[in-house]
């Protein structure tokens, strides 16, 4: 059954590519075979392994992942690669402003605004993420690093010595939603918007549809 399904899907994929090539040629455009790639998304590791996409004397190479609009789709439909990429960008953004976050000339409220408007903007599109516990942990570690730079140290009430803040103390000082509840709340809001649109809209069809 899986072989029959894959053969039908592969034939449909070839047909769609041929249509795209013809439509491009009609408008004077040419598909660059070196930049256009082929990726099979399946739970089965062997799906499409022996198949290559060839049409109009062009061969489209097969890849396991690629970057598209700051997102990294993979053949296993995993969020890990996208999460790693966003965290890497988030760390780069954090390091570019860490001296500002450490400055005593700015209030903590301004520093928090910098974090929420500049650094968190790197994670744009997180409404569509399905987070695993591992990804949630990585995001918490990232946010705690930023918050420690903002709130720095705290003087112990007994010993009067300065010490670094624990995670719970950081959350108490940070009055806004932390990164994980914020992501989940935005996902819920997005789901509500999608549920309210017309059934013929693409966002609704993609969210609730089941491939045949």
LUMTORVEX-602794 format. One line per 10 residues: for each residue x, y, z of N, C-alpha, C. Coordinates in steps of 0.1 Angstrom, whole numbers, plus 5000, padded with zeros to 4 digits. Atoms other than C-alpha are relative to their C-alpha. Example, Ala and Ser with C-alpha at 12.3 -4.5 7.8 and 13.67 -1.06 7.14 Angstrom:
BEGIN
5009,4988,5000,5123,4955,5078,5009,5012,5000 | 4991,4989,5000,5137,4989,5071,4992,5011,5008;
END
This chain:
BEGIN
5008,4988,5000,5000,5000,5000,5009,5013,5000 | 4992,4988,5000,5028,5024,5008,5007,5002,4987 | 4993,4999,5013,5046,5016,4975,4990,5006,4990 | 5010,4995,5009,5014,5023,4956,4997,5015,5002 | 5002,4986,4996,5008,5056,4975,5012,5008,4995 | 4988,4992,5004,5044,5067,4969,5001,5002,4985 | 4999,4999,5014,5042,5059,4932,4990,5011,4995 | 5010,4990,5004,5010,5080,4928,5005,5014,5004 | 4995,4987,4996,5025,5109,4948,5012,5004,4992 | 4989,4996,5009,5057,5108,4928,4996,5004,4986;
5005,4996,5013,5038,5109,4895,4993,5013,5001 | 5006,4986,4998,5018,5139,4908,5010,5010,5001 | 4989,4990,4998,5050,5156,4919,5007,5003,4986 | 4994,4998,5013,5065,5151,4884,4991,5009,4991 | 5010,4992,5008,5033,5165,4868,5000,5014,5004 | 5000,4986,4995,5033,5196,4890,5013,5007,4996 | 4987,4993,5004,5070,5203,4882,4999,5003,4985 | 5001,4998,5014,5063,5199,4845,4991,5012,4997 | 5009,4988,5002,5034,5224,4847,5008,5013,5004 | 4993,4988,4996,5057,5248,4866,5010,5004,4989;
4990,4997,5010,5084,5245,4840,4994,5006,4987 | 5007,4994,5012,5060,5251,4811,4995,5014,5002 | 5005,4987,4997,5044,5280,4828,5011,5011,5001 | 4989,4991,4999,5078,5296,4835,5005,5003,4986 | 4996,4998,5013,5089,5291,4799,4991,5009,4992 | 5010,4992,5007,5057,5307,4786,5002,5015,5004 | 4999,4986,4996,5065,5339,4806,5015,5005,4998 | 4986,4996,5002,5102,5339,4796,5009,4998,5012 | 4992,5003,4988,5115,5326,4829,5005,4986,4999 | 4994,5014,5001,5137,5296,4834,5003,4996,5015;
4997,5006,4987,5139,5274,4865,5014,4996,5001 | 4986,5004,4998,5174,5271,4878,5001,4987,5007 | 4999,5014,4994,5180,5234,4884,5010,4999,5011 | 4990,5001,4990,5210,5241,4906,4994,5006,5014 | 5005,4994,4988,5189,5262,4931,4987,4993,5004 | 5012,5007,4997,5156,5242,4928,5003,4986,5005 | 4997,5013,4994,5157,5212,4951,4987,4992,5002 | 5011,5009,4997,5135,5182,4958,5001,4994,5014 | 5000,5006,4987,5126,5170,4993,4987,4992,5003 | 5011,5008,4996,5104,5142,5004,4998,5000,5015;
5003,4999,4986,5086,5146,5037,4992,4987,5003 | 5006,5012,4997,5077,5112,5052,5005,4994,5013 | 4996,5007,4987,5078,5092,5084,5008,4988,4996 | 4992,5011,5004,5094,5064,5064,5014,5004,4994 | 4986,4996,5003,5132,5067,5060,5003,4997,4985 | 4996,5003,5014,5133,5050,5026,4991,5006,4989 | 5010,4994,5010,5105,5070,5010,5008,5010,4990 | 4994,4991,5010,5118,5085,4977,5015,4999,4999 | 4985,5001,5000,5154,5074,4983,5005,4997,4986 | 4995,5004,5013,5158,5059,4948,4994,5008,4989;
5006,4992,5010,5138,5085,4930,5006,5014,4999 | 4995,4987,5003,5151,5116,4913,4990,5007,4991 | 5009,4992,5008,5132,5144,4897,5007,5005,4988 | 4994,4996,5013,5140,5149,4860,4989,5004,4991 | 5010,4996,5010,5120,5169,4835,5006,5011,4992 | 4995,4990,5009,5127,5191,4805,5015,5001,5000 | 4986,5001,5000,5163,5179,4805,5007,5007,5012 | 4994,4995,4988,5168,5192,4840,4998,4990,5011 | 5000,5009,4988,5176,5172,4872,5000,5008,5013 | 5001,4992,4987,5165,5185,4906,5005,4991,5011;
4994,5008,4990,5187,5173,4934,4991,4999,5013 | 5008,5003,4988,5172,5158,4966,5008,5004,5012 | 4994,4995,4987,5179,5174,5000,4992,4995,5012 | 5007,5004,4987,5170,5165,5036,4995,5012,5007 | 5005,4988,4994,5165,5201,5046,5003,5012,4991 | 4997,4987,5007,5165,5237,5032,4995,5011,5008 | 5005,4988,4993,5160,5272,5044,4991,5008,4991 | 5010,4993,5008,5129,5291,5033,4994,5010,5010 | 5006,4989,4992,5119,5325,5048,5003,4998,5015 | 4995,5001,4987,5140,5320,5079,4994,4987,5007;
5004,5013,4995,5124,5285,5084,5008,4989,4993 | 4992,5011,5005,5142,5252,5079,4991,4988,5000 | 5007,5013,5001,5118,5225,5067,5009,4988,4998 | 4992,5012,5001,5132,5190,5070,4991,4988,4994 | 5008,5011,5005,5122,5157,5054,4994,4991,5011 | 5006,5007,4989,5113,5144,5089,4989,5009,5007 | 5010,4991,4995,5090,5174,5095,5004,5003,5015 | 4996,4998,4987,5111,5182,5126,5002,5015,5003 | 4999,4986,4997,5111,5216,5144,5014,5003,5005 | 4987,4998,4994,5146,5210,5158,5010,5009,4992;
4991,4992,5009,5165,5225,5128,4996,5014,5000 | 5005,4986,5000,5143,5256,5127,5003,5006,5014 | 4998,4995,4987,5146,5260,5165,5015,5003,5002 | 4986,4998,4999,5184,5257,5163,5004,5013,4993 | 4996,4988,5008,5186,5283,5136,4995,5013,5006 | 5005,4989,4994,5164,5307,5154,5007,5004,5013 | 4992,4997,4987,5183,5303,5187,5014,5005,4996 | 4988,4995,5004,5215,5309,5168,4999,5015,4996 | 5002,4986,5003,5201,5341,5154,4997,5009,5012 | 5003,4993,4988,5187,5350,5188,5013,5003,5008;
4988,4998,4993,5221,5346,5204,5009,5011,4994 | 4993,4990,5008,5237,5367,5177,4995,5014,5003 | 5007,4988,4997,5211,5394,5184,5003,5005,5014 | 4997,4997,4986,5217,5392,5221,5014,5005,5002 | 4987,4996,4998,5254,5395,5219,5003,5014,4994 | 4999,4987,5006,5250,5426,5197,4995,5011,5009 | 5005,4990,4991,5231,5444,5224,5003,4998,5015 | 4998,5004,4986,5244,5428,5256,5007,5012,5008 | 4994,4989,4993,5265,5459,5265,4989,5010,5004 | 5011,4991,4997,5233,5480,5263,4992,4994,5012;
5007,5006,4989,5215,5455,5286,5007,5000,5013 | 4991,4999,4988,5244,5457,5310,5001,5014,5006 | 4997,4986,4996,5245,5495,5311,4992,5004,5012 | 5007,4995,4988,5236,5512,5343,4993,5013,4997 | 5006,4987,5004,5224,5543,5323,4985,4998,4996 | 5014,5003,5005,5192,5525,5312,4992,4993,5011 | 5009,5006,4990,5163,5515,5334,4997,4985,4996 | 5003,5014,5003,5153,5478,5336,4988,4999,4991 | 5012,5000,5008,5120,5486,5320,5004,5002,4985 | 4995,4997,5013,5138,5500,5289,5007,4987,4995;
4993,5012,5004,5160,5469,5288,4991,4989,4997 | 5010,5011,5003,5130,5446,5289,4993,5003,4987 | 5006,4997,5013,5115,5465,5260,5009,4997,4989 | 4990,5003,5010,5147,5461,5241,5000,4985,4997 | 5001,5015,5001,5145,5423,5248,4988,4996,4992 | 5012,5005,5006,5109,5420,5238,4998,5005,4985 | 5002,4995,5013,5110,5442,5207,5011,4997,4990 | 4988,5003,5009,5145,5434,5193,5003,4986,5000 | 4995,5014,4999,5156,5400,5205,4989,4990,4997 | 5011,5010,5002,5123,5382,5206,4994,5001,4986;
5005,4999,5013,5115,5395,5171,5007,4990,4991 | 4993,5010,5007,5140,5369,5159,4991,4987,4998 | 5008,5012,4999,5115,5342,5168,4986,5002,4993 | 5012,4997,5007,5088,5357,5145,4995,4987,4993 | 5006,5012,5006,5064,5330,5133,4999,4988,5009 | 5000,5011,4991,5066,5309,5164,4985,4996,5003 | 5014,5005,4998,5027,5307,5164,4998,4987,4994 | 5002,5013,5007,5031,5277,5141,5009,4989,5005 | 4991,5010,4995,5057,5259,5161,4993,4990,5009 | 5004,5010,4991,5050,5226,5178,5012,4996,5009;
4988,5001,4992,5075,5226,5207,5000,4986,5008 | 4997,5011,4992,5090,5195,5223,5005,5005,5013 | 4994,4996,4987,5102,5195,5259,5015,5004,4998 | 4986,4996,5002,5138,5197,5246,5001,5014,4995 | 5000,4987,5005,5130,5228,5226,4996,5010,5010 | 5004,4991,4989,5112,5244,5255,5011,5003,5009 | 4989,4998,4991,5142,5238,5277,5011,5009,4994 | 4990,4992,5007,5166,5254,5251,4995,5015,5000 | 5005,4986,5001,5143,5285,5248,5001,5006,5014 | 5000,4995,4987,5141,5288,5286,5015,5004,5004;
4986,4998,4997,5179,5286,5289,5004,5013,4993 | 4997,4988,5007,5182,5313,5263,4995,5012,5007 | 5006,4989,4993,5158,5336,5280,5006,5003,5013 | 4994,4998,4987,5173,5331,5314,5014,5007,4999 | 4987,4993,5003,5207,5342,5299,4998,5015,4998 | 5003,4986,5003,5192,5374,5286,4995,5007,5013 | 5005,4994,4988,5173,5381,5319,5011,5003,5010 | 4988,4998,4991,5205,5376,5339,5008,5012,4997 | 4993,4988,5005,5221,5403,5318,4993,5012,5004 | 5008,4989,4997,5192,5426,5325,5000,5003,5015;
5001,4998,4986,5188,5421,5362,5013,4998,5008 | 4986,5002,4994,5225,5412,5369,5000,4993,5013 | 4998,5006,4987,5230,5405,5406,4990,5005,5010 | 5008,4996,4989,5211,5407,5438,5007,4999,5014 | 4993,5000,4987,5224,5415,5473,4992,4991,5010 | 5007,5009,4991,5216,5387,5498,4996,5008,5013 | 5005,4993,4988,5195,5399,5527,5007,4997,5013 | 4993,5004,4988,5215,5380,5553,5015,5003,5000 | 4985,4998,5001,5251,5380,5541,5004,5013,4995 | 4997,4987,5007,5248,5413,5522,5010,4999,4989;
4991,5002,5011,5269,5398,5495,4992,4999,4987 | 5006,5001,5013,5261,5400,5458,5000,4986,4994 | 5001,5014,5005,5250,5368,5441,4992,5000,4987 | 5008,5001,5013,5236,5357,5407,4986,4995,5004 | 5014,5003,4998,5198,5352,5405,4997,4986,4995 | 5005,5013,5004,5181,5319,5404,4988,5002,4989 | 5010,4999,5010,5155,5311,5377,4987,5005,5005 | 5013,4995,4994,5125,5316,5400,5001,5015,5003 | 4998,4985,4997,5139,5350,5411,4999,5008,4988 | 5001,4993,5013,5143,5360,5375,4985,5002,4995;
5014,5000,5004,5107,5351,5368,4992,5010,5008 | 5007,4991,4991,5095,5371,5398,5003,5015,4996 | 4996,4986,5004,5114,5402,5386,4995,5004,4986 | 5004,4998,5014,5103,5398,5350,4984,4999,5000 | 5014,5000,4998,5066,5408,5351,4992,4996,4988 | 5007,5004,5013,5058,5399,5315,4999,4985,4999 | 5000,5015,5003,5050,5364,5302,5013,4996,4995 | 4987,5006,5005,5081,5343,5298,4998,4994,4987 | 5001,5003,5014,5089,5330,5264,4991,4988,4997 | 5009,5012,5003,5071,5296,5266,4986,5003,5001;
5014,4997,4999,5038,5308,5279,4996,5011,4989 | 5003,4991,5011,5040,5337,5254,4998,4993,4987 | 5001,5007,5013,5046,5314,5225,4987,4992,5000 | 5012,5008,4999,5017,5291,5236,4987,5009,4999 | 5012,4991,5000,4993,5321,5241,4998,5005,4985 | 5001,4996,5013,5001,5333,5206,4995,4989,4990 | 5005,5011,5008,4996,5299,5192,4985,4998,5001 | 5014,5001,4998,4962,5298,5208,4992,5011,4993 | 5006,4989,5007,4953,5332,5194,4999,4997,4985 | 4999,5003,5014,4964,5321,5159,4989,4989,4997;
5009,5011,5003,4943,5289,5162,4985,5006,5000 | 5013,4994,5000,4913,5311,5171,4997,5008,4987 | 5002,4993,5012,4918,5333,5141,4998,4990,4988 | 5001,5010,5011,4922,5303,5118,4986,4994,5000 | 5013,5006,4998,4890,5287,5132,4989,5009,4996 | 5010,4990,5003,4871,5319,5125,4999,5004,4985 | 5000,4996,5014,4880,5323,5088,4991,4991,4992 | 5008,5008,5008,4861,5309,5059,5007,4987,4996 | 4995,5013,5002,4865,5272,5051,5008,5000,4987 | 4992,5000,5013,4878,5280,5016,5013,5007,5001;
4987,4993,4998,4907,5301,5029,5011,4990,5001 | 4989,5010,5000,4941,5285,5025,5005,4997,5014 | 4995,5003,4986,4951,5289,5062,4991,4990,5007 | 5009,5010,4994,4920,5270,5073,5001,4986,4994 | 4999,5012,5007,4923,5243,5047,5013,4992,5004 | 4987,5006,4997,4960,5237,5055,5000,4995,5015 | 5000,5004,4986,4954,5236,5093,4991,4988,5003 | 5010,5011,4997,4924,5212,5093,5000,4989,4990 | 5001,5010,5010,4929,5193,5061,5008,4988,5002 | 4992,5013,4999,4941,5157,5058,5003,4995,4986;
4996,5005,5014,4961,5146,5027,4994,4987,4997 | 5006,5013,5004,4944,5118,5009,5011,4991,4994;
END
